[in-house]
Amino acid sequence: MNFLDAFLVATFLFFLGSFLGWCIEVIFRRCFTAKKWINPGFLTGPYLPLYGFGTVGLFAISKIPIHTGYGWLDALLVILIMGAVMTLIEYIAGLIFIKGMKIKLWDYSNRWGNLQGIICPLFSLFWVLVAAFYYFVIDPYVIDSIVWFVNHIEFAFVVGIFFGVFFVDFGHAINLSAKIRAFAKKHNTVIALEKLKAHVKDRTEKTEKKKVSFLFPLKTKKGLNDELENYTQSEAEEETEAQSEPQAEEGVREEPNVKPENEE
């Protein structure tokens, strides 16, 4: 595969993976976690770079020459390597945001076996399943898809627009992330972005009786700094309540049913 073909493969897979990953995350949050329609990630548009890079990585790994003499074992080893690499990508991405930007894009702290709340065995298993789906369902048709992509200039134009919008969106996200980082650094905290979005959505709908933009969930009348102040105060109050509840329960003791000595 020459450089041009490799470039076309990478752009096509990044586009496809980013968009499909965004769709998966939106549905996952609506059905299983936040129970709300929340725009995932730190970008505005319908794409998640983590999935885009991951899809490109899956394609590259699928080309690793593994020949054990058993077809099923070859496939199993490739899929396990894919799952491990996807977990590593997830860990690196999460660590960069937490350490560098003071932003937590996801949180697995309540999951068994988690590492710094960034990765956990359950979601590593999900990555293995995603890798298996890619290996058996998508990868056999990648080259044919690229041929179709090259022969349909109108779709190439769509992908070009996608990357144009993506880079503009990325610049806007960096600016927004810098403001959140400055606030988090000043208050010595890490901002859980998904919780912040959910908090802003709930507060705005309850107090202002209006819907928050799905694409711009942090754009409100109060402004970002005020929303961050309100969010951190709410988180601190919830943490204080959670810590005081066990103490309150320990303080409750049932009085023994003992009659006074002068009572018959």
Sequence and secondary structure as in RCSB ss.txt:
>XXXX:A:sequence
MNFLDAFLVATFLFFLGSFLGWCIEVIFRRCFTAKKWINPGFLTGPYLPLYGFGTVGLFAISKIPIHTGYGWLDA
LLVILIMGAVMTLIEYIAGLIFIKGMKIKLWDYSNRWGNLQGIICPLFSLFWVLVAAFYYFVIDPYVIDSIVWFV
NHIEFAFVVGIFFGVFFVDFGHAINLSAKIRAFAKKHNTVIALEKLKAHVKDRTEKTEKKKVSFLFPLKTKKGLN
DELENYTQSEAEEETEAQSEPQAEEGVREEPNVKPENEE
>XXXX:A:secstr
  HHHHHHHHHHHHHHHHHHHHHHHHHHHHHTSS S    SSSSSS  HHHHHHHHHHHHHHTS    S HHHHH
HHHHHHHHHHHHHHHHHHHHIIIIII EES   TTSTT BTTTB HHHHHHHHHHHHHIIIIIGGGHHHHHHHHH
H HHHHHHHHHHHHHHHHHHHHHHHHHHHHHHHHHHTT  EEHHHHHHHHHHHIIIII     SS TT  TT HH
HHHHHHHHHHHHHHHHHHHHHHHHHH         TT  
